[in-house]
């Protein structure tokens, strides 16, 4: 397993956060720092690096295949072909 400097990893992750995420993480960190000892706080930080919002987003996970696009277009076409619910009720 590759060793990573924990403070460096946290700072890199911190740079990716927007302002509300930074505020929320800061409050969570402060709460954890008050109640945990040194080793528990370190474990808490490591867990945060594996979970959102500090985890790096992999854009490949959001790739849409051609078959997904075709399925989406088919569903939209079917929805557009159905009569409007309000018109069907007479309203």
PDB file of N, CA, C and O in Angstrom:
ATOM      1  N   UNK A   1       0.842  -1.190   0.000  1.00  0.00           N
ATOM      2  CA  UNK A   1       0.000   0.000   0.000  1.00  0.00           C
ATOM      3  C   UNK A   1       0.886   1.252   0.000  1.00  0.00           C
ATOM      4  O   UNK A   1       1.854   1.343   0.755  1.00  0.00           O
ATOM      5  N   UNK A   2       0.545   2.186  -0.838  1.00  0.00           N
ATOM      6  CA  UNK A   2       1.322   3.408  -0.960  1.00  0.00           C
ATOM      7  C   UNK A   2       1.003   4.348   0.191  1.00  0.00           C
ATOM      8  O   UNK A   2      -0.162   4.539   0.541  1.00  0.00           O
ATOM      9  N   UNK A   3       2.025   4.927   0.772  1.00  0.00           N
ATOM     10  CA  UNK A   3       1.835   5.873   1.875  1.00  0.00           C
ATOM     11  C   UNK A   3       1.618   7.274   1.306  1.00  0.00           C
ATOM     12  O   UNK A   3       2.310   7.705   0.385  1.00  0.00           O
ATOM     13  N   UNK A   4       0.665   7.949   1.866  1.00  0.00           N
ATOM     14  CA  UNK A   4       0.347   9.311   1.441  1.00  0.00           C
ATOM     15  C   UNK A   4       0.355  10.205   2.669  1.00  0.00           C
ATOM     16  O   UNK A   4      -0.138   9.823   3.730  1.00  0.00           O
ATOM     17  N   UNK A   5       0.911  11.381   2.519  1.00  0.00           N
ATOM     18  CA  UNK A   5       0.880  12.351   3.599  1.00  0.00           C
ATOM     19  C   UNK A   5      -0.568  12.784   3.796  1.00  0.00           C
ATOM     20  O   UNK A   5      -1.179  13.346   2.887  1.00  0.00           O
ATOM     21  N   UNK A   6      -1.109  12.527   4.963  1.00  0.00           N
ATOM     22  CA  UNK A   6      -2.519  12.784   5.230  1.00  0.00           C
ATOM     23  C   UNK A   6      -2.874  14.262   5.086  1.00  0.00           C
ATOM     24  O   UNK A   6      -3.903  14.603   4.502  1.00  0.00           O
ATOM     25  N   UNK A   7      -2.033  15.128   5.613  1.00  0.00           N
ATOM     26  CA  UNK A   7      -2.345  16.564   5.530  1.00  0.00           C
ATOM     27  C   UNK A   7      -2.325  17.031   4.072  1.00  0.00           C
ATOM     28  O   UNK A   7      -3.151  17.855   3.679  1.00  0.00           O
ATOM     29  N   UNK A   8      -1.405  16.520   3.279  1.00  0.00           N
ATOM     30  CA  UNK A   8      -1.339  16.902   1.866  1.00  0.00           C
ATOM     31  C   UNK A   8      -2.587  16.414   1.121  1.00  0.00           C
ATOM     32  O   UNK A   8      -3.151  17.146   0.307  1.00  0.00           O
ATOM     33  N   UNK A   9      -3.008  15.196   1.395  1.00  0.00           N
ATOM     34  CA  UNK A   9      -4.198  14.649   0.744  1.00  0.00           C
ATOM     35  C   UNK A   9      -5.445  15.437   1.125  1.00  0.00           C
ATOM     36  O   UNK A   9      -6.294  15.700   0.273  1.00  0.00           O
ATOM     37  N   UNK A  10      -5.564  15.811   2.383  1.00  0.00           N
ATOM     38  CA  UNK A  10      -6.721  16.587   2.827  1.00  0.00           C
ATOM     39  C   UNK A  10      -6.716  17.966   2.170  1.00  0.00           C
ATOM     40  O   UNK A  10      -7.769  18.451   1.757  1.00  0.00           O
ATOM     41  N   UNK A  11      -5.565  18.597   2.068  1.00  0.00           N
ATOM     42  CA  UNK A  11      -5.498  19.929   1.457  1.00  0.00           C
ATOM     43  C   UNK A  11      -5.835  19.883  -0.036  1.00  0.00           C
ATOM     44  O   UNK A  11      -6.487  20.789  -0.554  1.00  0.00           O
ATOM     45  N   UNK A  12      -5.392  18.827  -0.725  1.00  0.00           N
ATOM     46  CA  UNK A  12      -5.756  18.688  -2.140  1.00  0.00           C
ATOM     47  C   UNK A  12      -7.262  18.516  -2.285  1.00  0.00           C
ATOM     48  O   UNK A  12      -7.876  19.104  -3.176  1.00  0.00           O
ATOM     49  N   UNK A  13      -7.855  17.712  -1.411  1.00  0.00           N
ATOM     50  CA  UNK A  13      -9.295  17.503  -1.457  1.00  0.00           C
ATOM     51  C   UNK A  13     -10.038  18.792  -1.096  1.00  0.00           C
ATOM     52  O   UNK A  13     -11.052  19.125  -1.709  1.00  0.00           O
ATOM     53  N   UNK A  14      -9.527  19.510  -0.101  1.00  0.00           N
ATOM     54  CA  UNK A  14     -10.128  20.772   0.336  1.00  0.00           C
ATOM     55  C   UNK A  14     -10.208  21.763  -0.826  1.00  0.00           C
ATOM     56  O   UNK A  14     -11.183  22.505  -0.946  1.00  0.00           O
ATOM     57  N   UNK A  15      -9.187  21.774  -1.675  1.00  0.00           N
ATOM     58  CA  UNK A  15      -9.142  22.709  -2.803  1.00  0.00           C
ATOM     59  C   UNK A  15     -10.254  22.443  -3.814  1.00  0.00           C
ATOM     60  O   UNK A  15     -10.648  23.348  -4.550  1.00  0.00           O
ATOM     61  N   UNK A  16     -10.762  21.214  -3.858  1.00  0.00           N
ATOM     62  CA  UNK A  16     -11.830  20.871  -4.806  1.00  0.00           C
ATOM     63  C   UNK A  16     -13.220  21.270  -4.311  1.00  0.00           C
ATOM     64  O   UNK A  16     -14.170  21.288  -5.094  1.00  0.00           O
ATOM     65  N   UNK A  17     -13.351  21.588  -3.031  1.00  0.00           N
ATOM     66  CA  UNK A  17     -14.661  21.870  -2.454  1.00  0.00           C
ATOM     67  C   UNK A  17     -15.117  23.292  -2.750  1.00  0.00           C
ATOM     68  O   UNK A  17     -14.306  24.210  -2.869  1.00  0.00           O
ATOM     69  N   UNK A  18     -16.438  23.457  -2.867  1.00  0.00           N
ATOM     70  CA  UNK A  18     -16.970  24.812  -2.981  1.00  0.00           C
ATOM     71  C   UNK A  18     -17.181  25.355  -1.569  1.00  0.00           C
ATOM     72  O   UNK A  18     -16.961  24.636  -0.595  1.00  0.00           O
ATOM     73  N   UNK A  19     -17.594  26.588  -1.448  1.00  0.00           N
ATOM     74  CA  UNK A  19     -17.663  27.253  -0.139  1.00  0.00           C
ATOM     75  C   UNK A  19     -18.621  26.562   0.848  1.00  0.00           C
ATOM     76  O   UNK A  19     -18.236  26.355   1.999  1.00  0.00           O
ATOM     77  N   UNK A  20     -19.846  26.200   0.449  1.00  0.00           N
ATOM     78  CA  UNK A  20     -20.716  25.508   1.424  1.00  0.00           C
ATOM     79  C   UNK A  20     -20.151  24.158   1.880  1.00  0.00           C
ATOM     80  O   UNK A  20     -20.300  23.779   3.042  1.00  0.00           O
ATOM     81  N   UNK A  21     -19.500  23.432   0.953  1.00  0.00           N
ATOM     82  CA  UNK A  21     -18.893  22.150   1.321  1.00  0.00           C
ATOM     83  C   UNK A  21     -17.739  22.364   2.296  1.00  0.00           C
ATOM     84  O   UNK A  21     -17.557  21.589   3.236  1.00  0.00           O
ATOM     85  N   UNK A  22     -16.969  23.413   2.065  1.00  0.00           N
ATOM     86  CA  UNK A  22     -15.852  23.708   2.973  1.00  0.00           C
ATOM     87  C   UNK A  22     -16.364  24.030   4.371  1.00  0.00           C
ATOM     88  O   UNK A  22     -15.811  23.562   5.367  1.00  0.00           O
ATOM     89  N   UNK A  23     -17.419  24.828   4.439  1.00  0.00           N
ATOM     90  CA  UNK A  23     -17.981  25.201   5.735  1.00  0.00           C
ATOM     91  C   UNK A  23     -18.489  23.965   6.468  1.00  0.00           C
ATOM     92  O   UNK A  23     -18.237  23.802   7.661  1.00  0.00           O
ATOM     93  N   UNK A  24     -19.205  23.092   5.754  1.00  0.00           N
ATOM     94  CA  UNK A  24     -19.743  21.874   6.365  1.00  0.00           C
ATOM     95  C   UNK A  24     -18.611  20.960   6.844  1.00  0.00           C
ATOM     96  O   UNK A  24     -18.664  20.422   7.950  1.00  0.00           O
ATOM     97  N   UNK A  25     -17.586  20.788   6.000  1.00  0.00           N
ATOM     98  CA  UNK A  25     -16.478  19.927   6.395  1.00  0.00           C
ATOM     99  C   UNK A  25     -15.747  20.512   7.602  1.00  0.00           C
ATOM    100  O   UNK A  25     -15.374  19.776   8.516  1.00  0.00           O
ATOM    101  N   UNK A  26     -15.543  21.818   7.613  1.00  0.00           N
ATOM    102  CA  UNK A  26     -14.865  22.462   8.732  1.00  0.00           C
ATOM    103  C   UNK A  26     -15.620  22.224  10.034  1.00  0.00           C
ATOM    104  O   UNK A  26     -15.016  21.915  11.062  1.00  0.00           O
ATOM    105  N   UNK A  27     -16.939  22.368   9.986  1.00  0.00           N
ATOM    106  CA  UNK A  27     -17.744  22.135  11.182  1.00  0.00           C
ATOM    107  C   UNK A  27     -17.673  20.679  11.629  1.00  0.00           C
ATOM    108  O   UNK A  27     -17.598  20.399  12.825  1.00  0.00           O
ATOM    109  N   UNK A  28     -17.695  19.747  10.669  1.00  0.00           N
ATOM    110  CA  UNK A  28     -17.577  18.330  11.004  1.00  0.00           C
ATOM    111  C   UNK A  28     -16.208  18.031  11.618  1.00  0.00           C
ATOM    112  O   UNK A  28     -16.106  17.288  12.594  1.00  0.00           O
ATOM    113  N   UNK A  29     -15.154  18.619  11.036  1.00  0.00           N
ATOM    114  CA  UNK A  29     -13.801  18.396  11.532  1.00  0.00           C
ATOM    115  C   UNK A  29     -13.666  18.944  12.952  1.00  0.00           C
ATOM    116  O   UNK A  29     -13.107  18.280  13.825  1.00  0.00           O
ATOM    117  N   UNK A  30     -14.169  20.132  13.180  1.00  0.00           N
ATOM    118  CA  UNK A  30     -14.092  20.748  14.499  1.00  0.00           C
ATOM    119  C   UNK A  30     -14.806  19.894  15.542  1.00  0.00           C
ATOM    120  O   UNK A  30     -14.294  19.691  16.643  1.00  0.00           O
ATOM    121  N   UNK A  31     -15.965  19.405  15.199  1.00  0.00           N
ATOM    122  CA  UNK A  31     -16.717  18.540  16.097  1.00  0.00           C
ATOM    123  C   UNK A  31     -15.938  17.256  16.402  1.00  0.00           C
ATOM    124  O   UNK A  31     -15.893  16.813  17.550  1.00  0.00           O
ATOM    125  N   UNK A  32     -15.331  16.667  15.384  1.00  0.00           N
ATOM    126  CA  UNK A  32     -14.550  15.448  15.571  1.00  0.00           C
ATOM    127  C   UNK A  32     -13.294  15.724  16.388  1.00  0.00           C
ATOM    128  O   UNK A  32     -12.922  14.920  17.243  1.00  0.00           O
ATOM    129  N   UNK A  33     -12.641  16.850  16.135  1.00  0.00           N
ATOM    130  CA  UNK A  33     -11.396  17.177  16.841  1.00  0.00           C
ATOM    131  C   UNK A  33     -11.635  17.365  18.337  1.00  0.00           C
ATOM    132  O   UNK A  33     -10.766  17.050  19.150  1.00  0.00           O
ATOM    133  N   UNK A  34     -12.800  17.875  18.699  1.00  0.00           N
ATOM    134  CA  UNK A  34     -13.111  18.101  20.109  1.00  0.00           C
ATOM    135  C   UNK A  34     -13.347  16.787  20.847  1.00  0.00           C
ATOM    136  O   UNK A  34     -12.960  16.653  22.008  1.00  0.00           O
ATOM    137  N   UNK A  35     -13.978  15.817  20.186  1.00  0.00           N
ATOM    138  CA  UNK A  35     -14.363  14.600  20.891  1.00  0.00           C
ATOM    139  C   UNK A  35     -13.430  13.408  20.699  1.00  0.00           C
ATOM    140  O   UNK A  35     -13.517  12.442  21.457  1.00  0.00           O
ATOM    141  N   UNK A  36     -12.530  13.449  19.698  1.00  0.00           N
ATOM    142  CA  UNK A  36     -11.666  12.303  19.414  1.00  0.00           C
ATOM    143  C   UNK A  36     -10.232  12.557  19.854  1.00  0.00           C
ATOM    144  O   UNK A  36      -9.783  13.701  19.919  1.00  0.00           O
ATOM    145  N   UNK A  37      -9.519  11.474  20.156  1.00  0.00           N
ATOM    146  CA  UNK A  37      -8.088  11.631  20.441  1.00  0.00           C
ATOM    147  C   UNK A  37      -7.323  11.647  19.112  1.00  0.00           C
ATOM    148  O   UNK A  37      -7.921  11.555  18.041  1.00  0.00           O
ATOM    149  N   UNK A  38      -6.006  11.763  19.196  1.00  0.00           N
ATOM    150  CA  UNK A  38      -5.173  11.946  18.010  1.00  0.00           C
ATOM    151  C   UNK A  38      -5.331  10.813  16.991  1.00  0.00           C
ATOM    152  O   UNK A  38      -5.508  11.073  15.801  1.00  0.00           O
ATOM    153  N   UNK A  39      -5.267   9.574  17.445  1.00  0.00           N
ATOM    154  CA  UNK A  39      -5.360   8.439  16.520  1.00  0.00           C
ATOM    155  C   UNK A  39      -6.761   8.302  15.931  1.00  0.00           C
ATOM    156  O   UNK A  39      -6.909   7.980  14.752  1.00  0.00           O
ATOM    157  N   UNK A  40      -7.780   8.541  16.737  1.00  0.00           N
ATOM    158  CA  UNK A  40      -9.150   8.473  16.228  1.00  0.00           C
ATOM    159  C   UNK A  40      -9.422   9.583  15.220  1.00  0.00           C
ATOM    160  O   UNK A  40     -10.123   9.370  14.231  1.00  0.00           O
ATOM    161  N   UNK A  41      -8.870  10.766  15.469  1.00  0.00           N
ATOM    162  CA  UNK A  41      -9.036  11.878  14.540  1.00  0.00           C
ATOM    163  C   UNK A  41      -8.355  11.561  13.207  1.00  0.00           C
ATOM    164  O   UNK A  41      -8.888  11.867  12.141  1.00  0.00           O
ATOM    165  N   UNK A  42      -7.197  10.957  13.277  1.00  0.00           N
ATOM    166  CA  UNK A  42      -6.479  10.559  12.058  1.00  0.00           C
ATOM    167  C   UNK A  42      -7.308   9.544  11.270  1.00  0.00           C
ATOM    168  O   UNK A  42      -7.407   9.642  10.047  1.00  0.00           O
ATOM    169  N   UNK A  43      -7.903   8.569  11.964  1.00  0.00           N
ATOM    170  CA  UNK A  43      -8.759   7.576  11.300  1.00  0.00           C
ATOM    171  C   UNK A  43      -9.994   8.251  10.699  1.00  0.00           C
ATOM    172  O   UNK A  43     -10.437   7.889   9.609  1.00  0.00           O
ATOM    173  N   UNK A  44     -10.545   9.231  11.416  1.00  0.00           N
ATOM    174  CA  UNK A  44     -11.698   9.971  10.914  1.00  0.00           C
ATOM    175  C   UNK A  44     -11.345  10.692   9.612  1.00  0.00           C
ATOM    176  O   UNK A  44     -12.114  10.659   8.652  1.00  0.00           O
ATOM    177  N   UNK A  45     -10.175  11.347   9.582  1.00  0.00           N
ATOM    178  CA  UNK A  45      -9.741  12.053   8.371  1.00  0.00           C
ATOM    179  C   UNK A  45      -9.560  11.080   7.209  1.00  0.00           C
ATOM    180  O   UNK A  45      -9.950  11.383   6.082  1.00  0.00           O
ATOM    181  N   UNK A  46      -8.976   9.925   7.473  1.00  0.00           N
ATOM    182  CA  UNK A  46      -8.806   8.926   6.409  1.00  0.00           C
ATOM    183  C   UNK A  46     -10.151   8.469   5.859  1.00  0.00           C
ATOM    184  O   UNK A  46     -10.293   8.294   4.649  1.00  0.00           O
ATOM    185  N   UNK A  47     -11.133   8.274   6.723  1.00  0.00           N
ATOM    186  CA  UNK A  47     -12.476   7.894   6.252  1.00  0.00           C
ATOM    187  C   UNK A  47     -13.073   8.997   5.393  1.00  0.00           C
ATOM    188  O   UNK A  47     -13.725   8.720   4.386  1.00  0.00           O
ATOM    189  N   UNK A  48     -12.855  10.237   5.785  1.00  0.00           N
ATOM    190  CA  UNK A  48     -13.410  11.357   5.020  1.00  0.00           C
ATOM    191  C   UNK A  48     -12.806  11.438   3.621  1.00  0.00           C
ATOM    192  O   UNK A  48     -13.464  11.897   2.688  1.00  0.00           O
ATOM    193  N   UNK A  49     -11.567  10.998   3.472  1.00  0.00           N
ATOM    194  CA  UNK A  49     -10.927  11.014   2.158  1.00  0.00           C
ATOM    195  C   UNK A  49     -11.487   9.927   1.236  1.00  0.00           C
ATOM    196  O   UNK A  49     -11.296   9.983   0.021  1.00  0.00           O
ATOM    197  N   UNK A  50     -12.174   8.947   1.810  1.00  0.00           N
ATOM    198  CA  UNK A  50     -12.766   7.877   0.999  1.00  0.00           C
ATOM    199  C   UNK A  50     -14.243   8.132   0.710  1.00  0.00           C
ATOM    200  O   UNK A  50     -14.842   7.414  -0.091  1.00  0.00           O
ATOM    201  N   UNK A  51     -14.834   9.129   1.337  1.00  0.00           N
ATOM    202  CA  UNK A  51     -16.261   9.402   1.189  1.00  0.00           C
ATOM    203  C   UNK A  51     -16.463  10.842   0.723  1.00  0.00           C
ATOM    204  O   UNK A  51     -15.603  11.690   0.962  1.00  0.00           O
ATOM    205  N   UNK A  52     -17.589  11.134   0.060  1.00  0.00           N
ATOM    206  CA  UNK A  52     -17.855  12.505  -0.336  1.00  0.00           C
ATOM    207  C   UNK A  52     -17.941  13.416   0.880  1.00  0.00           C
ATOM    208  O   UNK A  52     -18.321  12.923   1.942  1.00  0.00           O
ATOM    209  N   UNK A  53     -17.624  14.682   0.814  1.00  0.00           N
ATOM    210  CA  UNK A  53     -17.282  15.432  -0.375  1.00  0.00           C
ATOM    211  C   UNK A  53     -15.794  15.437  -0.705  1.00  0.00           C
ATOM    212  O   UNK A  53     -15.415  15.979  -1.743  1.00  0.00           O
ATOM    213  N   UNK A  54     -14.935  14.858   0.132  1.00  0.00           N
ATOM    214  CA  UNK A  54     -13.499  14.953  -0.133  1.00  0.00           C
ATOM    215  C   UNK A  54     -12.992  13.980  -1.193  1.00  0.00           C
ATOM    216  O   UNK A  54     -11.920  14.193  -1.760  1.00  0.00           O
ATOM    217  N   UNK A  55     -13.742  12.924  -1.468  1.00  0.00           N
ATOM    218  CA  UNK A  55     -13.296  11.944  -2.454  1.00  0.00           C
ATOM    219  C   UNK A  55     -13.258  12.609  -3.833  1.00  0.00           C
ATOM    220  O   UNK A  55     -14.125  13.414  -4.170  1.00  0.00           O
ATOM    221  N   UNK A  56     -12.250  12.261  -4.614  1.00  0.00           N
ATOM    222  CA  UNK A  56     -12.126  12.810  -5.967  1.00  0.00           C
ATOM    223  C   UNK A  56     -13.200  12.195  -6.864  1.00  0.00           C
ATOM    224  O   UNK A  56     -13.461  10.994  -6.783  1.00  0.00           O
ATOM    225  N   UNK A  57     -13.809  12.990  -7.696  1.00  0.00           N
ATOM    226  CA  UNK A  57     -14.839  12.518  -8.615  1.00  0.00           C
ATOM    227  C   UNK A  57     -14.170  11.970  -9.867  1.00  0.00           C
ATOM    228  O   UNK A  57     -13.311  12.624 -10.458  1.00  0.00           O
ATOM    229  N   UNK A  58     -14.569  10.763 -10.271  1.00  0.00           N
ATOM    230  CA  UNK A  58     -14.041  10.147 -11.485  1.00  0.00           C
ATOM    231  C   UNK A  58     -15.024  10.427 -12.625  1.00  0.00           C
ATOM    232  O   UNK A  58     -16.117   9.860 -12.638  1.00  0.00           O
ATOM    233  N   UNK A  59     -14.659  11.292 -13.585  1.00  0.00           N
ATOM    234  CA  UNK A  59     -15.591  11.635 -14.660  1.00  0.00           C
ATOM    235  C   UNK A  59     -16.020  10.428 -15.485  1.00  0.00           C
ATOM    236  O   UNK A  59     -17.097  10.446 -16.080  1.00  0.00           O
ATOM    237  N   UNK A  60     -15.202   9.384 -15.531  1.00  0.00           N
ATOM    238  CA  UNK A  60     -15.551   8.193 -16.307  1.00  0.00           C
ATOM    239  C   UNK A  60     -16.806   7.517 -15.759  1.00  0.00           C
ATOM    240  O   UNK A  60     -17.507   6.819 -16.492  1.00  0.00           O
ATOM    241  N   UNK A  61     -17.090   7.721 -14.479  1.00  0.00           N
ATOM    242  CA  UNK A  61     -18.286   7.130 -13.887  1.00  0.00           C
ATOM    243  C   UNK A  61     -19.555   7.768 -14.416  1.00  0.00           C
ATOM    244  O   UNK A  61     -20.636   7.199 -14.270  1.00  0.00           O
ATOM    245  N   UNK A  62     -19.448   8.942 -15.030  1.00  0.00           N
ATOM    246  CA  UNK A  62     -20.611   9.650 -15.525  1.00  0.00           C
ATOM    247  C   UNK A  62     -20.745   9.571 -17.043  1.00  0.00           C
ATOM    248  O   UNK A  62     -21.524  10.315 -17.638  1.00  0.00           O
ATOM    249  N   UNK A  63     -19.994   8.679 -17.665  1.00  0.00           N
ATOM    250  CA  UNK A  63     -20.034   8.524 -19.105  1.00  0.00           C
ATOM    251  C   UNK A  63     -21.338   7.837 -19.504  1.00  0.00           C
ATOM    252  O   UNK A  63     -21.746   6.858 -18.880  1.00  0.00           O
ATOM    253  N   UNK A  64     -21.980   8.347 -20.535  1.00  0.00           N
ATOM    254  CA  UNK A  64     -23.217   7.767 -21.033  1.00  0.00           C
ATOM    255  C   UNK A  64     -22.911   7.087 -22.363  1.00  0.00           C
ATOM    256  O   UNK A  64     -22.368   7.708 -23.277  1.00  0.00           O
ATOM    257  N   UNK A  65     -23.262   5.818 -22.463  1.00  0.00           N
ATOM    258  CA  UNK A  65     -22.992   5.063 -23.689  1.00  0.00           C
ATOM    259  C   UNK A  65     -24.037   5.396 -24.754  1.00  0.00           C
ATOM    260  O   UNK A  65     -25.060   6.015 -24.457  1.00  0.00           O
ATOM    261  N   UNK A  66     -23.772   4.980 -26.003  1.00  0.00           N
ATOM    262  CA  UNK A  66     -24.711   5.211 -27.095  1.00  0.00           C
ATOM    263  C   UNK A  66     -26.036   4.503 -26.834  1.00  0.00           C
ATOM    264  O   UNK A  66     -27.099   5.038 -27.149  1.00  0.00           O
ATOM    265  N   UNK A  67     -25.977   3.302 -26.260  1.00  0.00           N
ATOM    266  CA  UNK A  67     -27.220   2.573 -25.982  1.00  0.00           C
ATOM    267  C   UNK A  67     -28.034   3.285 -24.903  1.00  0.00           C
ATOM    268  O   UNK A  67     -29.264   3.289 -24.959  1.00  0.00           O
ATOM    269  N   UNK A  68     -27.354   3.891 -23.917  1.00  0.00           N
ATOM    270  CA  UNK A  68     -28.062   4.659 -22.892  1.00  0.00           C
ATOM    271  C   UNK A  68     -28.763   5.871 -23.501  1.00  0.00           C
ATOM    272  O   UNK A  68     -29.897   6.186 -23.140  1.00  0.00           O
ATOM    273  N   UNK A  69     -28.084   6.545 -24.422  1.00  0.00           N
ATOM    274  CA  UNK A  69     -28.666   7.713 -25.081  1.00  0.00           C
ATOM    275  C   UNK A  69     -29.874   7.296 -25.923  1.00  0.00           C
ATOM    276  O   UNK A  69     -30.898   7.979 -25.920  1.00  0.00           O
ATOM    277  N   UNK A  70     -29.755   6.173 -26.647  1.00  0.00           N
ATOM    278  CA  UNK A  70     -30.871   5.690 -27.461  1.00  0.00           C
ATOM    279  C   UNK A  70     -32.070   5.349 -26.580  1.00  0.00           C
ATOM    280  O   UNK A  70     -33.205   5.677 -26.923  1.00  0.00           O
ATOM    281  N   UNK A  71     -31.825   4.700 -25.459  1.00  0.00           N
ATOM    282  CA  UNK A  71     -32.897   4.349 -24.529  1.00  0.00           C
ATOM    283  C   UNK A  71     -33.574   5.611 -23.983  1.00  0.00           C
ATOM    284  O   UNK A  71     -34.799   5.671 -23.877  1.00  0.00           O
ATOM    285  N   UNK A  72     -32.763   6.616 -23.638  1.00  0.00           N
ATOM    286  CA  UNK A  72     -33.293   7.880 -23.137  1.00  0.00           C
ATOM    287  C   UNK A  72     -34.154   8.579 -24.184  1.00  0.00           C
ATOM    288  O   UNK A  72     -35.241   9.065 -23.870  1.00  0.00           O
ATOM    289  N   UNK A  73     -33.672   8.633 -25.433  1.00  0.00           N
ATOM    290  CA  UNK A  73     -34.423   9.284 -26.510  1.00  0.00           C
ATOM    291  C   UNK A  73     -35.727   8.547 -26.785  1.00  0.00           C
ATOM    292  O   UNK A  73     -36.754   9.175 -27.041  1.00  0.00           O
ATOM    293  N   UNK A  74     -35.689   7.216 -26.732  1.00  0.00           N
ATOM    294  CA  UNK A  74     -36.890   6.415 -26.938  1.00  0.00           C
ATOM    295  C   UNK A  74     -37.925   6.721 -25.845  1.00  0.00           C
ATOM    296  O   UNK A  74     -39.110   6.883 -26.133  1.00  0.00           O
ATOM    297  N   UNK A  75     -37.471   6.797 -24.609  1.00  0.00           N
ATOM    298  CA  UNK A  75     -38.379   7.082 -23.492  1.00  0.00           C
ATOM    299  C   UNK A  75     -38.980   8.479 -23.617  1.00  0.00           C
ATOM    300  O   UNK A  75     -40.163   8.674 -23.338  1.00  0.00           O
ATOM    301  N   UNK A  76     -38.177   9.440 -24.031  1.00  0.00           N
ATOM    302  CA  UNK A  76     -38.677  10.811 -24.209  1.00  0.00           C
ATOM    303  C   UNK A  76     -39.682  10.851 -25.345  1.00  0.00           C
ATOM    304  O   UNK A  76     -40.705  11.529 -25.246  1.00  0.00           O
ATOM    305  N   UNK A  77     -39.402  10.132 -26.423  1.00  0.00           N
ATOM    306  CA  UNK A  77     -40.334  10.078 -27.552  1.00  0.00           C
ATOM    307  C   UNK A  77     -41.662   9.468 -27.159  1.00  0.00           C
ATOM    308  O   UNK A  77     -42.715   9.953 -27.571  1.00  0.00           O
ATOM    309  N   UNK A  78     -41.624   8.402 -26.361  1.00  0.00           N
ATOM    310  CA  UNK A  78     -42.857   7.764 -25.903  1.00  0.00           C
ATOM    311  C   UNK A  78     -43.640   8.698 -24.992  1.00  0.00           C
ATOM    312  O   UNK A  78     -44.866   8.764 -25.073  1.00  0.00           O
ATOM    313  N   UNK A  79     -42.943   9.413 -24.133  1.00  0.00           N
ATOM    314  CA  UNK A  79     -43.614  10.344 -23.226  1.00  0.00           C
ATOM    315  C   UNK A  79     -44.246  11.492 -24.008  1.00  0.00           C
ATOM    316  O   UNK A  79     -45.324  11.967 -23.649  1.00  0.00           O
ATOM    317  N   UNK A  80     -43.584  11.938 -25.069  1.00  0.00           N
ATOM    318  CA  UNK A  80     -44.122  13.038 -25.872  1.00  0.00           C
ATOM    319  C   UNK A  80     -45.336  12.583 -26.671  1.00  0.00           C
ATOM    320  O   UNK A  80     -46.218  13.391 -26.962  1.00  0.00           O
ATOM    321  N   UNK A  81     -45.398  11.294 -27.033  1.00  0.00           N
ATOM    322  CA  UNK A  81     -46.514  10.775 -27.826  1.00  0.00           C
ATOM    323  C   UNK A  81     -47.769  10.582 -26.985  1.00  0.00           C
ATOM    324  O   UNK A  81     -48.872  10.568 -27.533  1.00  0.00           O
ATOM    325  N   UNK A  82     -47.633  10.434 -25.671  1.00  0.00           N
ATOM    326  CA  UNK A  82     -48.792  10.253 -24.799  1.00  0.00           C
ATOM    327  C   UNK A  82     -49.541  11.576 -24.647  1.00  0.00           C
ATOM    328  O   UNK A  82     -48.924  12.641 -24.624  1.00  0.00           O
ATOM    329  N   UNK A  83     -50.884  11.508 -24.544  1.00  0.00           N
ATOM    330  CA  UNK A  83     -51.638  12.756 -24.346  1.00  0.00           C
ATOM    331  C   UNK A  83     -51.322  13.350 -22.979  1.00  0.00           C
ATOM    332  O   UNK A  83     -51.015  12.634 -22.026  1.00  0.00           O
ATOM    333  N   UNK A  84     -51.403  14.658 -22.908  1.00  0.00           N
ATOM    334  CA  UNK A  84     -51.162  15.357 -21.652  1.00  0.00           C
ATOM    335  C   UNK A  84     -52.209  14.957 -20.627  1.00  0.00           C
ATOM    336  O   UNK A  84     -53.387  14.873 -20.974  1.00  0.00           O
ATOM    337  N   UNK A  85     -51.840  14.714 -19.407  1.00  0.00           N
ATOM    338  CA  UNK A  85     -52.775  14.259 -18.378  1.00  0.00           C
ATOM    339  C   UNK A  85     -53.876  15.285 -18.117  1.00  0.00           C
ATOM    340  O   UNK A  85     -55.034  14.924 -17.906  1.00  0.00           O
ATOM    341  N   UNK A  86     -53.508  16.557 -18.132  1.00  0.00           N
ATOM    342  CA  UNK A  86     -54.511  17.603 -17.888  1.00  0.00           C
ATOM    343  C   UNK A  86     -55.538  17.653 -19.000  1.00  0.00           C
ATOM    344  O   UNK A  86     -56.723  17.853 -18.735  1.00  0.00           O
ATOM    345  N   UNK A  87     -55.101  17.474 -20.256  1.00  0.00           N
ATOM    346  CA  UNK A  87     -56.015  17.498 -21.395  1.00  0.00           C
ATOM    347  C   UNK A  87     -56.909  16.276 -21.381  1.00  0.00           C
ATOM    348  O   UNK A  87     -58.075  16.367 -21.764  1.00  0.00           O
ATOM    349  N   UNK A  88     -56.388  15.122 -20.946  1.00  0.00           N
ATOM    350  CA  UNK A  88     -57.173  13.891 -20.900  1.00  0.00           C
ATOM    351  C   UNK A  88     -58.282  14.000 -19.864  1.00  0.00           C
ATOM    352  O   UNK A  88     -59.330  13.375 -20.026  1.00  0.00           O
ATOM    353  N   UNK A  89     -58.082  14.768 -18.816  1.00  0.00           N
ATOM    354  CA  UNK A  89     -59.091  14.942 -17.753  1.00  0.00           C
ATOM    355  C   UNK A  89     -60.114  16.008 -18.124  1.00  0.00           C
ATOM    356  O   UNK A  89     -61.135  16.175 -17.457  1.00  0.00           O
ATOM    357  N   UNK A  90     -59.820  16.715 -19.188  1.00  0.00           N
ATOM    358  CA  UNK A  90     -60.755  17.758 -19.600  1.00  0.00           C
ATOM    359  C   UNK A  90     -60.482  19.097 -18.976  1.00  0.00           C
ATOM    360  O   UNK A  90     -61.344  19.976 -18.965  1.00  0.00           O
ATOM    361  N   UNK A  91     -59.239  19.263 -18.438  1.00  0.00           N
ATOM    362  CA  UNK A  91     -58.929  20.493 -17.723  1.00  0.00           C
ATOM    363  C   UNK A  91     -57.926  21.307 -18.330  1.00  0.00           C
ATOM    364  O   UNK A  91     -57.591  22.369 -17.804  1.00  0.00           O
TER     365      UNK A  91
END
